[in-house]
Amino acid sequence: MPTDDLPDYPVARYLGIDTVSEPTFTADGTLLYLADTAGSPDVWRRAGADAAPERLTGHDQRVSFVAASPTRAEAAFGMDRGSDERDQLFVYDLETGEETDLTADPSSIHSWGGWSPDGDRIAYAANRRRTDTFDVHVQRRDATADGSDVVLEGLGGFLEVAAWGPDGDRLALIDARASFAQDLYVLDLTVAADTDAAIAPDDTATDATATDATAPTDLASHPAVIRVNADDDATYADPTFGADGGLYVRTNQPDDHTVLARFDLEAVAGASPDERPAGPDDPALSVVAARDGWNVDGYALDRGSGRVAYTANVDGYSELVVGELADPTTVRPIAEPDVAADAVDPGVIETLAWGPDAERLVAGHSATDRPGRAVVVAVDDRPTTTVLADHGTLGLPHETFPAPEIVRYETFDGREIPAYWTLPPGVDADDPATEVPVIVDIHGGPEHQRRPWFQPMKAFYLRRGYAVFEPNVRGSSGYGKAYTHLDDTDKRMDSVADLAAAVDWLADRPAVDDDRIVAYGRSYGGFMVLAAITEYPDLWAAAVDFVGIADFETFLENTGEWRRSHREQEYGALENTELLERISPIHRVDRIACPLFVQHGANDPRVPVSEAEQIIDAVSARGVPVESCVFDDEGHHTTSRDNRIEQFERIAAFLDDHVGGA
């Protein structure tokens, strides 16, 4: 029941709140963005503060991104079917409303790479040739289906087209070997045009799974490709070519935390990666911007003006910095850091994009009490903001969305674990007579991070009298490279022990009823739920598992082929059955004592629905209460609003039945 005098709003009211994401500018300065007003994300447009928002696409499937042409009145967008993540690419004519399907291969994934600087071509990666391998495609903007040129064949796993060079003759590529280990490459399209797209020296080695000793293992084996990074154990994200040809990138190569850095590509070309030292001593790498002790987690560079905006992730909250390049490796602030940081309300900035004149910057922003929205910043020494896309909270009052308290608790090895702690409105933290139940909400990844963004169901649970505890256990991002590796492979269960320590911390809170604590999480967080209730069964009153892994062996066997080697780097090789069995909850299912709710989507390409099916069957066979909600038209994420309402209404009833709110 509600803990104050505010009305008890239903689930549908909370989930009816629109979310705005991916805001960007067109060539003439019009704002484009995604909004889920109709139930799933579509492309919207708003020409200015005095113009009404206009929905452009009208599909019953999820639109995943929108990218405006740099020169024409058109935009690319991606869309899958049934949340299967097999994106197809389309171009939308902003003048006529006509849509053109650029790929028309629904069995394959097409990962957007960007528009060429002149707007005549697009680049993307696709697994058309082999389901386990992504190749690099370049295609004219008016070509369709089979009109692309494969300019480079991949060698297996994730390969991403990340940026075009300023003259349209180069592409930056990222090959993700693991979540925190990528290789960064530059592909010369002029050389590639005169070279076979295959890297392999003979026909047999074009098989991405070939074991022949002559099979190449590095994209730089191709004459049109150079490897940029010298470090094998670092992250590289969001590469952008500068006006002088240098390559800017977010990386943790020189530091435990992610910085904005620049590679001198002339220095890269002058020495092979094996000849350069890894880490901070790489002579080709310069740190451009950093935030001591925290990650630079997003940036936007306008090549023409040299203006740069970036955000620092400080305990989950984004701090905005706006400046310009005084030289290729130095950012000169346009506004004092505290002034720029105050230009956008406290919360999370997920995307940044410059307008065509670099006088305006748009931020995709959300906060505990603000749904995703587009905030436009007019950049000068005293930045001002205008909210151009904010669809509101359907009249739900501000008090419905309380901000969390940042806490740290000690775990089994003395380490401090960061977390967000939120009590229901009106609850006195020091009143032992209150005895509120707690939902321990565990993020996925495992390398993701819980941050103070808008979560409508969290607000619903708080209004129903549940406190919410959101730990960033070891392995989470946001706290440095070393922290992310603390749960790798054979250290997997240490992160589960962090959950047991969280319950100990909660039990010491006067207002908490430690007999009513719920394990709750999705994706990898779903695995953590299952692991928690099998490793520490006496701690939990109920559990909710969204798309979680029950058996790492069957998960690795059945996950998308393009993901397998990437996931093995995190969890352990498929051949290491002893380890996989040891960390898989399915092998200790007889220890589960609390009621369990399992949600999944039949089209999930990441965690196959068979993971849900086997845990449901095993738990129900032992007489433990288990409820399930499996959607035939959803995947790893429940994207339809109607389905989200159904699933969360059922979960709310499940929790009230087995735990009970305040």
C-alpha positions, 0 to 999 in steps of 0.5 A: 500500500502507499506509504503517504497520502499520494494516490496508489497509481496502477502499473499501467500509469507508470509504464505509460510514461514515454521515454525519449532517447538518441537525440540528434540534429539534422543538417539544417538543425532540426531535432530527431529522436526516438520516443515510445509514445505508441508503445515501442520506439519510433522516430520523431522530429521537432523543428524548434521550441515553437514547433510541435513534436511529430512522429515520423515512423509508425511501426509496431516493431522496435526502432533501435537508432536514428542517424541523420544524413550530414548533407541531405534531408534524410535519416537512417534508422534500424528496426528488428522484428519481435525484438530478435536484434536482427536489425534491418537498415532503412532510410527515411526521406524527411521531405516526402516521408518515403522509407527505403529498405537498404538491407532486406535480409531479416535473417542477418544482423546489420550493425550501423556504422555511419554516414560518409562525410558527403552523405553519399554512402553508408557503412555497416557490419553484417553477418550475412556470409556467416552467422558467426562472423561480421563483415564490413559493408559499404553501400551507396545511400540509394542502393538496396538489398544486394547493392553493398560492397563487402570491403573486408571479411571478418575473422569471427565474432563482433566486428563494428564499423565505428567512424568514417575518416574526414575525407571518406576514404577510411573507416575506424573498426573495433573488434571486440574480443571481450567486454573489456578487451578490444582491438582498434583498426583503421581500414583504408578504403582506397587500398581495399578497393584494389584488394580482395576482401578476404584476409586469408592467404588461401581458400581454406582459411576463410572459414572463421573457425579454421584451425589451419596454422596458416589461418590469420588471427589479426585483421591487420593481416589485410593490406588495407588494415592497420592495427592502432592499439598496442595494448591487448588488455584495454577498452577502445570505444567511440573512435572519431577522426580529428580534422588533422587525421588523428584518431580520438577514442575513449580508452583505459589503456593509459589508466585504470579509468577511461580517458579521452585520448588521441592516437597519432596515426602517423606514429602508429603507421611508423611502428607495428603494435608489437614494437610499441609499449603497451599502457601509458608509455605508448608514444602514439597515444596522448591523453586529451581529457580525464577525470581523476578517479572516474571514467570519461564515459561519453564525448562528442567532437565537432571536426570542423570547429574543434569543439568537444563535449564530454561527460565524467561518470562520478558515482553514476552521475554525469558531469558535463564538460564543454570545451574546444581543442586548443591543439590536437591533444589539449581541451580548453574549457569554453565554460568553467567546469562547475558552470557546464556541469550545472547546465544539465540537471543531475542525472545521466547523460547517455548521448551527446551530439553537436548541431551543424554549427557547433553552437548547440549541443543535444544531450540524451538525459534522464534522472530518477525523477525525469524520463529520458528527454532531449536537452539542448545546450546553447554553448558559450561561457554561460551555457543555457539549456532548452528541453526540446523533447520531454514527454512528461510523467503523465501527471505523476507528482515529483515526490513519486520518484525519490532520489537514491542515497549513495552508500558503500558496504563492506563485503567478505574480503573487506572491499567497499561495494557501492550501491544506491539505497532508496526508502519508500516515501515517508519512511523513517530510516531509523524507525524499527517499527516500520519493517519495510521489505526490500528489493535487491535489484541487480544489474546485468552485463556483468560489466554494466553499472546501475546509475540514477536514471529514470526507472518507472517500476522502481517508483511503483515498488517504492509507492507500494512500500518496498525499499530498493537496494541497487548494488554495483557488485565487483565486475561492474563498470564505472569504478576502474579496470581492476574492479571490472576484472574481479569477477572474471571466470573462476572468481565468478561467485565472489560477486554473488558473495557481495550480494550476501554482504548486501543482505547483511548490511540491510539487516542492520538498517532499523527500518528493514524487515530482513525476513522480506528481502527479494532477489531481482535482476535481468540478464546477467542479473537474472543469473545473479538472482538464481545464484543468490537463491542457490548459494544463500537460500536462507536470505531470500523471501522471493526472487524474480529472474528476467532472462537469466542464465541457469546453465553456463554450458547450455547458454554457451552452446545455444547463444548467438554464434557471433557472441560465443567466443566473446562470452567465453572470455568472461565466463570461461571456455565451453571446454572448461566444463568443471568451471561452468558446472561449478558456477551454474545455478541449475546444478544446485536447484535443490537448494532453492527455497523461496518462490520464483518468478521467471520472465523471458522472450522466445526470440532472445538471441543472447540468453536462449529461452531454454535457460528459462525453460530448464529452471522453471521445470527443475524448480516446479518439479521440487514443489517450490512455487514458480510462476513464468511469463514467456512472450512469443513476440519478445527477445532479450528485452520486453519492448512492447508496452502492452507486454511490459504492463502484463509482465509487471502487473503479474510480478507486482501481484507475485511480490504482494502475495509472497512478500507483501509491501508496507 
